[in-house]
Structures are given as C-alpha cells and as structure tokens.
Amino acid sequence: MQKHVALDRASAPVSRFTRLRELLQRPDLAFLMEAHSGLSAKIVEEAGFEGIWASGLSMSAALGVRDNNELSWTQVLDMLEYMSDASSLPILVDGDTGYGNFNNFRRFVAKLCDRGIAGVCIEDKIFPKTNSFLGENQPLADIDEFCGKIKAGKDTQSHPDFQIVARVEALIAGRGLEEALKRAHAYADAGADAIVIHSKKSTADEIIEFCREFGDRTPVILIPTKYYRTPTEKLREAGASMIIWANHNLRASIRAMRDTCAVLREHQTLLEVESDVAPLGDVFSLAGSQELEEAEKRYLAATAPRRAIVLAATRGEELGDLTLDRPKCMLPVRGTSLLGRQVEALTRHGVADIRVVVGYKADAVEAPGISLVENAEYQTSGEAQSLSLALGEGDTIVSYGDILYRPFFLAMLEDREEDIVLAVDPRLSGRAGRDAVACTLPFSDDLDPDAETPLLKGFVGEGGDGEWVGLMRASAAGAARLRRTLDEMAAEGSLASADLGAVLTRMAAAGERIGVVYVTGFWRNVNDLMDLAQARDAV
C-alpha cells in the first residue's frame, strides 16, 4: 500500500493535531500506546512513544465501570484534560460510538478541539455500545447514519488537522470482508481521515486481506490485541499506517497491583515489596515535583538545593583493560554506566546538585546534570581528601562511584533522624575489609527500626556487624560537623591518607550519633570482573 507523505512544515512549533495527522500519513509505521490517566500518559511519553491512545475500555475500568458507555462523555473529557496537561504527545481518543447521534458527536468534537485532543475514533455500532470482545453478532449502525455522523464531526472541527477515524466493526460482528470493505469505502467518502479495521480472531488473515483489498485510499490503523502473535513486520508489509497497543498499560497495572496486594496480605510487611515497586521519588518525579522545586527557586525565598557527592577519582586496576581509557565509574551495566545509574536514582529522588569527584581519566567522566570536582592528587590521597574538595553546605548524600543500589535506599536514609546515617549490609558481618563496621545493635529479624536505633561504633577492619555499602546521608547540620572534622584532619596532616572509615570512626568516638540503616541485598559494589558480571542483579 502506497502511503501519503506528510507535507513539509515551517520551523514554528507543530501542533498536536498536525503531529497526529503526520503520524498517520508518513511512510513509516507509527505506534500509539494506551494511556488512561495523567500518570500513564507521562509514562507513555517517557518511554519514547510518539502518540497516545486514550482507551475507552481502560478509562472506564480505571473508574470501576463497564465499557458500555457507563462513563459519560463529559467524564471522558475530564480525564482527557488531565492526560493532555500531563503529556505533550498527540492523543487519539476512543470515542466509542460518538455518544449518540450526529448532534452528540459534533458537540464532543468541539470540546475535544477546545482541549487540544488531536483526534477521535468512533465505531459503527449502536449506542450504548458493547465492547467488541464481548458477545457475538453485535448490531451495527446504519451506514448512512454513521456517514452523517462523520460529516457532522468534520464540519464541526475547529482545527484543520483534527483527525476523525472510523472504526469498522463488520469483522467483529461476523458480517465478513465484503461488508467491511463496503463500510470502509463509504466512511472514506464521508470524510474519515483514517480507518480502523478491527478483528477478534487470533490470526491476522482477515485483517491482511482487508488491507490488500482496501488499498491506499486512507491510512489504515490496526489494533492487534487478539492476533498479537502476528509479527509486526507482517502487518507493516500489509500496508498498515499505525498500530495501537490498546490496553496494555491498564492490564500491566492490574497484575502489578494484585501481586503487591497478595504479598502484603500474606506477609504484613513492606520489606517484601519495597524493592519491586517504583520508588516514591519516581512518583514525585512523574508528578512534576522537580519543576515545582525550580519554580520555588524563582518565586520563593531561596533555599539551598539538596546535594550529592559521588567519589569517583580512582581507576579500578582490578578490572584490567576495561579501565584503560575510563575510570571504573564509567563502566556500563545494561547499557548505562555505573555513574549514570547513580545519577538516575539521585535525580528521581529530587537531588538538584550532583558533584562528581574525578581524577583518573577525568575527561571520560560524563552524565547528565553533573558537575565535576577534580582531585589532582587522587593517586596519593584517599576518599577523605576527595570529599573535602566537594563538600559544601546543606543536606548531602555521599556515595562511592563504583556502587549500584536501589533508589529506595535514599528514602530509607532520610527516614532516620540522625544527622549522619549509613547504609550497612548485615549479611556481610564477620568479614575482613576496610568497610566492616561495628554497631551498637546487631541486625536481627526482630529488630524494630521504629523503637531501636542502631548506631555506628566504628570501622573495625575485621569482623563487625556488617559492611558499609558506600552510601551515606548527612543533614545540613551533619554536613557542617563533617566539614569541621575534615578541616581538623587537614590541619593535623592526616587528611590526605585517610579513607571515609577513619573520618566516621573519629566522629563516632567523639560522640557523634551516626545512624545505621540495615539493608539486606539490592546493591552491588563493583570491585572486579565477577562483580561487574553480577551487577545486573542490583538494578
């Protein structure tokens, strides 16, 4: 099928109406992903899709009603407004049968255009509709009546590129290919911008036959919910212009919610689910909390931004040739560097100022939104020197540059009231190593974090109650005390050779209450090739 080629546009911003029209008319196959809320619309855009299918089934189910026009068109408009505000993508809305006759439909089209919704798809069934996958021999609308509805919509649209898509249900109703083609041609004659040909068979044979017979008169849209085993390439070869993934965000969320509810009902603790759900910071990020923070900086009294310091000055000689031209923090894990994964976690948590202390191959260190602090003496100094170069004022997260951790670790550190808090893995108790720590309370399954407060006694080098994972948080007050300790050590001449364990042990011995949060798994310290190979388990 020869497809229409989109016209060239001027450099001015292209409207959502025009973008949907161009998606339908371009030579390449286009894809729309289902969304049913402002949140899901943002996720669709975040995933890289070029347009949204606002599913009637999904919007109805999200509000707990059936897909039988139990959701009114004004309620649909309300949901679409949230989706349109949340995403910049063009939206093609599932308009069911048009919510009545031509008059209802043209009012609906006018309201959609007012809200910037790029197009509507209506199906040739009787109002109130029945979902296409329920029942047999569903009655179809009179062809002339449906054509009048299309014409009324085209006469009403206030933007020339608003798209009216006619969904042919003849195959769903068992009327056969000849009836489907008859209706599709009539709807194209009436002004439909595209045709959806729908089927509930598990194979795409009748769909492909329709595409071949219908030709290139208008763009053809497919919804392969039932014939999902058909390779997409076969649908592309049949001449489809667009494919809609029609309800899969809704269905994915149902399974995820059921699984989470079942685990919580059985175990009665969040420990079993926290690592499998999106971190709370992800929710804030999708809701636009970062934009609000930026706005607050412009319109409210200035406050110090939350900071993070990533200590990434060393090479990582144990990794051999992998670190010849880059430091360890830039090694990729599933296509994203160790540093990049930390930056993603910190950004989602709302961290605005990420400082990376570099040394070896400093010019190879890059990640979005970071600033570099160079430790020119990285070969002869330790972590304490690197931290001293980057530490400023305000709430600060500090991490090694060679670790991976789940983003919820950051929230766990902030939940504690101490001004300095460390994440410690008790599974590694009794081991020798520079990060082995002794605590006032060892980990046990009976430890109540709300009533019992483990504190750091010191870094012990051998034995102890666990291993520091290389992640800590200091409040503004804690960062100030950490700054004083680093300055004292610099004045004494002990700073250059010290690691962070020495700094924190000194502070604990001086009476500083350094909190400990026990974390069991969900992190990885990349020291050698085996660690790197197993790092995928931590992300």
C-alpha positions, 0 to 999 in steps of 0.5 A: 500500500502506497502511503501519503507523505506528510507535507513539509512544515515551517520551523514554528512549533507543530501542533498536536493535531498536525503531529497526529495527522503526520503520524498517520500519513508518513511512510513509516509505521507509527505506534500509539500506546494506551494511556488512561490517566495523567500518570500513564500518559507521562509514562507513555511519553517517557518511554519514547512513544510518539502518540497516545491512545486514550482507551475507552475500555481502560478509562472506564475500568480505571473508574470501576465501570463497564465499557458500555458507555457507563462513563459519560462523555463529559467524564471522558473529557475530564480525564482527557484534560488531565492526560493532555496537561500531563503529556505533550504527545498527540492523543487519539481518543476512543470515542466509542460510538460518538455518544449518540447521534450526529448532534452528540458527536459534533458537540464532543468534537468541539470540546475535544478541539477546545482541549487540544485532543488531536483526534477521535475514533468512533465505531459503527455500532449502536449506542450504548455500545458493547465492547467488541470482545464481548458477545457475538453478532453485535448490531451495527449502525446504519451506514448512512447514519454513521456517514452523517455522523462523520460529516457532522464531526468534520464540519464541526472541527475547529482545527484543520488537522483534527483527525476523525477515524472510523472504526469498522466493526463488520469483522467483529460482528461476523458480517465478513470482508465484503461488508467491511470493505463496503463500510470502509469505502463509504466512511472514506467518502464521508470524510474519515481521515483514517480507518480502523479495521478491527478483528477478534480472531487470533490470526491476522488473515482477515485483517491482511486481506482487508488491507490488500483489498482496501488499498491506499485510499486512507491510512489504515490503523490496526489494533492487534490485541487478539492476533498479537502473535502476528509479527509486526513486520507482517502487518507493516508489509500489509500496508498498515499506517499505525498500530495501537497497543490498546490496553496494555498499560491498564492490564500491566497495572492490574497484575502489578497491583494484585501481586503487591496486594497478595504479598502484603496480605500474606506477609504484613510487611513492606520489606517484601515489596519495597524493592519491586515497586517504583520508588516514591521519588519516581512518583514525585518525579512523574508528578512534576515535583522537580519543576515545582522545586525550580519554580520555588527557586524563582518565586520563593525565598531561596533555599539551598538545593539538596546535594550529592557527592559521588567519589569517583577519582580512582581507576579500578586496576582490578578490572584490567583493560576495561579501565584503560581509557575510563575510570571504573565509574564509567563502566556500563551495566545494561547499557548505562554506566555505573555513574549514570545509574547513580545519577538516575536514582539521585535525580528521581529522588529530587537531588538538584546538585550532583558533584562528581569527584574525578581524577583518573581519566577525568575527561571520560567522566560524563552524565547528565546534570553533573558537575565535576570536582577534580582531585589532582592528587587522587593517586596519593590521597584517599576518599577523605581528601576527595570529599573535602574538595566537594563538600559544601553546605546543606543536606548531602548524600555521599556515595562511592562511584563504583556502587549500584543500589536501589533508589529506595535506599535514599528514602530509607536514609532520610527516614532516620533522624540522625544527622549522619546515617549509613547504609550497612549490609548485615549479611556481610558481618564477620568479614575482613575489609576496610568497610566492616563496621561495628554497631551498637545493635546487631541486625536481627529479624526482630529488630524494630527500626521504629523503637531501636536505633542502631548506631555506628561504633566504628570501622573495625577492619575485621569482623563487625556487624556488617559492611558499609555499602558506600552510601551515606546521608548527612543533614545540613547540620551533619554536613557542617560537623563533617566539614569541621572534622575534615578541616581538623584532619587537614590541619593535623596532616592526616587528611590526605591518607585517610579513607571515609572509615577513619573520618566516621570512626573519629566522629563516632568516638567523639560522640557523634550519633551516626545512624545505621540503616540495615539493608539486606541485598539490592546493591552491588559494589563493583570491585572486579570482573565477577562483580561487574558480571553480577551487577545486573542483579542490583538494578 
